Amino acid sequence: MRTPRRSEVEAAVKRLGYKWFENGDYNVNIVGIRNSATGSKVTNLFDDWITVSWKEKGKWCYQIFSATTEPGKKGMLEGKAKGGVFILKEGQYRGSHEIGLHQGKYKALRQCGALRGYRDGDRDMEFDLVQEQEVWNAGVNIHKAGVNSTYVENWSEGCQVFKIEQDFNEFMEIIEKAATIYGDRFTYTLIGSKDIIPQLD
């Protein structure tokens, strides 16, 4: 999966009819990109991305980080959530996250609004995108794994998770600057790599 440019992420978000924030410095766009090529297979790998795009002194800045937007092997096979493990549906979730403690341990982006996704409780290694539901207080956060994790395992049971701790720390620095200007509510957008159309720029 080729690393997408910032302009390609922006074009995809707008083409899907979602809001793209472009007025003012540090008005962040947090966009997860799910690897469409893997289909319904549970890869247990950090083979997705989380991106953040923002303006600084009027010029666009862009960071892209290795991540997972789907549960890992342990989450699928051993997860204890009622109805099965949660898989976030692609879409835009306005004001869905705020700065708070992940599991009471460290600052992350914590779910504070409605999210839509699927419950998969058959404990196989395929994502079944059938039982759709809306969740409010399910703890579907944006957080980190280990220092540099190889496998997802149960780092994600619905959460959007950074592979590398230092990447996550850099991300949170941007988020905290944004919060001082626009307040502590953030929109998260999840798209598929299939939505990225290569552009020349």
C-alpha positions in Angstrom: 0.0 0.0 0.0 1.7 3.2 -1.2 2.0 6.0 1.3 -0.6 8.6 0.4 0.2 12.3 0.1 -1.7 14.9 2.2 -3.5 16.3 -0.9 -4.7 12.8 -1.7 -6.1 12.4 1.8 -7.8 15.8 1.6 -9.3 14.9 -1.8 -10.7 11.6 -0.6 -12.3 13.2 2.5 -14.0 15.9 0.4 -15.0 13.4 -2.3 -16.8 11.3 0.3 -18.7 14.4 1.4 -17.0 14.8 4.8 -15.8 18.0 6.5 -12.2 19.1 5.9 -11.0 21.7 8.3 -8.8 24.3 6.7 -9.5 27.6 8.4 -6.9 28.7 10.9 -3.6 27.2 12.2 -3.8 23.9 14.1 -7.4 23.2 12.9 -6.5 19.5 12.7 -7.8 16.8 10.4 -7.4 13.4 12.0 -7.9 10.7 9.3 -7.4 7.0 9.7 -6.7 5.0 6.5 -7.7 1.3 6.6 -5.9 -1.1 4.3 -8.6 -2.1 1.9 -6.4 -4.7 0.2 -6.6 -7.1 3.2 -10.4 -7.3 3.0 -12.0 -9.1 5.9 -8.8 -10.9 7.0 -7.5 -10.4 10.5 -3.8 -9.7 9.7 -2.8 -8.9 13.3 -0.4 -6.3 11.8 -0.2 -2.5 12.0 -0.9 -2.2 8.3 -3.1 0.9 8.4 -2.3 4.5 8.9 -3.4 7.4 11.1 -2.7 10.8 9.5 -3.0 14.4 10.8 -3.1 17.5 8.6 -3.0 21.0 9.8 -1.9 24.5 8.9 1.0 26.3 10.6 1.5 29.9 9.7 -0.9 29.4 6.8 1.1 26.4 5.3 -0.1 22.8 5.3 1.7 20.3 7.5 1.2 16.6 7.4 2.2 13.5 9.4 1.4 9.9 8.7 1.9 7.1 11.2 1.8 3.3 11.1 -1.3 2.1 13.0 -4.2 -0.3 13.2 -7.8 0.6 12.7 -9.0 -2.9 13.4 -8.8 -5.4 16.2 -5.9 -7.9 16.4 -5.8 -11.7 16.9 -6.2 -11.8 20.7 -9.0 -9.2 20.6 -10.9 -11.3 18.1 -10.3 -14.7 19.8 -10.4 -13.6 23.5 -12.3 -10.3 23.6 -14.9 -10.2 26.4 -17.1 -7.4 25.1 -20.8 -8.2 25.0 -21.8 -9.2 21.5 -18.2 -9.6 20.3 -15.3 -7.4 19.5 -16.0 -3.9 18.0 -14.9 -2.9 14.5 -15.2 0.8 13.7 -17.1 1.5 10.6 -15.6 3.8 8.0 -17.1 7.3 8.2 -16.7 10.7 9.8 -17.4 11.2 13.5 -17.8 14.8 14.4 -16.6 15.8 17.9 -16.2 12.1 18.8 -13.0 12.3 20.9 -11.5 14.4 23.6 -8.2 14.5 25.5 -8.4 12.2 28.4 -6.7 9.2 30.1 -6.7 5.9 28.2 -7.6 3.2 30.8 -6.6 5.8 33.5 -2.9 5.6 32.5 -1.9 8.3 30.0 -3.2 11.1 27.9 -4.8 10.0 24.6 -7.9 10.8 22.6 -10.8 9.2 24.4 -14.2 8.5 22.9 -16.8 11.1 24.0 -19.4 10.8 21.2 -21.3 8.3 19.2 -19.4 5.9 16.9 -20.8 3.3 14.5 -19.4 -0.1 13.9 -19.9 -3.9 13.9 -19.9 -6.6 16.6 -18.1 -9.8 15.7 -18.6 -12.6 18.2 -17.9 -15.8 16.3 -14.1 -15.8 17.3 -12.8 -16.7 13.8 -10.1 -14.8 12.0 -12.4 -12.9 9.6 -14.1 -9.6 10.2 -17.9 -10.0 9.9 -19.3 -6.6 9.1 -22.9 -7.5 9.6 -24.2 -6.7 13.2 -24.0 -2.9 13.0 -24.6 -0.8 16.1 -24.0 2.7 17.5 -21.9 2.9 20.7 -21.3 5.8 23.1 -19.3 4.8 26.1 -17.4 1.8 24.7 -13.9 3.2 25.2 -13.1 3.3 21.5 -10.1 5.5 21.9 -7.1 6.6 19.8 -4.0 5.5 21.7 -0.6 3.9 21.5 0.6 0.3 21.6 4.2 -0.4 22.9 7.5 1.3 22.2 7.5 -0.3 18.7 5.0 -3.1 18.6 5.1 -5.9 15.9 1.6 -7.4 16.4 -1.7 -5.9 17.3 -3.0 -8.8 19.5 -5.3 -7.1 22.0 -3.8 -3.6 21.7 -7.0 -2.9 19.8 -10.5 -4.3 20.5 -12.0 -1.5 18.4 -9.5 1.3 19.2 -7.4 3.1 16.7 -3.9 2.4 17.8 -0.4 3.8 16.9 2.3 1.2 16.4 5.2 3.3 17.7 5.1 5.2 21.0 7.2 8.1 19.7 4.8 8.7 16.8 1.9 8.8 19.2 3.8 11.3 21.4 4.4 13.6 18.4 0.7 13.3 17.4 -0.5 14.3 20.9 1.8 17.4 20.9 -0.1 18.5 17.8 -3.5 17.7 19.4 -2.7 19.6 22.6 -1.7 22.7 20.6 -5.0 22.4 18.7 -7.0 22.1 21.9 -5.6 25.4 23.2 -7.1 27.2 20.2 -10.3 25.3 19.3 -11.2 23.4 22.5 -11.1 19.8 23.5 -13.3 18.1 21.0 -11.9 16.4 17.9 -13.4 14.8 14.8 -12.1 11.5 13.6 -12.5 10.3 10.0 -11.9 6.8 8.9 -11.6 6.0 5.2 -10.3 3.0 3.2 -7.2 3.0 1.1 -9.5 2.2 -1.8 -10.8 5.8 -1.5 -7.4 7.3 -2.2 -7.0 8.2 -5.9 -3.4 9.0 -6.8 -2.8 12.6 -7.8 0.1 14.4 -9.3 1.0 17.4 -7.2 
